[in-house]
């Protein structure tokens, strides 16, 4: 009979990897397009895990709403186009319904994210902050689920839905909008207000002193806009947005702020300018596991 014999070798040239775990198509462009474009251009492998297909995100006349399945397919097409612009390696959907992520079975949702984290092996994971930017329940849910999944992915005892080896993410970041970003965003796209449980939830900004990381994305403004423009179903004022002055675009996409929620490699009050601070120059080694056939007597 033939059995498999396992052995490992060390790969000291593993590229850096960045994974964004988000809720809806267009989140990757509107909220994090700057870092995705920047790091992809620098040779970082960038991956996207998307919880839903945004099936309920319709901004046209109610009578023209094509229904959740058709809109989901449209938004999936739009996301593929945006991903190509941003240089993403891969998109994976968790297959939850838009607007229902906070009602999903948390154990199952966490396990789905853990499976992707272990499969890809990212060094850095980014997601929404615990306030969900403006209180969106799906954004809040994906923040909570991702935070838990990053910890669970390193736990050898967590084996639900995956047999991949445990993986320790070195750094977890939350997208943390500051006052200047809010002002530019709402001046361009209108006030973000979401009624939830009879409460008007609004844009939640982070104080400047809480920001741990500011990434210069000014060189990628046009690329970010091209990615955003792929999501035409979400841009009822597209023609007007095309003519935005350069200074407005700079305010929107010139710099992105983050909060370092978890780091195994650095800390302190000094503000980073790189999500991979503390990782560059370190030995990026990972054991590669090979299965070789071994013949034995039956």
Helices and strands as residue ranges (DSSP letters): E 2-11, E 17-22, H 27-30, H 33-41, E 45-52, G 62-64, H 68-86, E 90-96, G 101-103, H 106-120, E 124-128, H 132-135, H 137-153, E 171-175, H 179-189, E 193-196, E 199-202, G 208-210, E 213-216, G 218-220, H 221-229, G 232-234, H 238-241, H 246-253, E 255-263, E 286-295
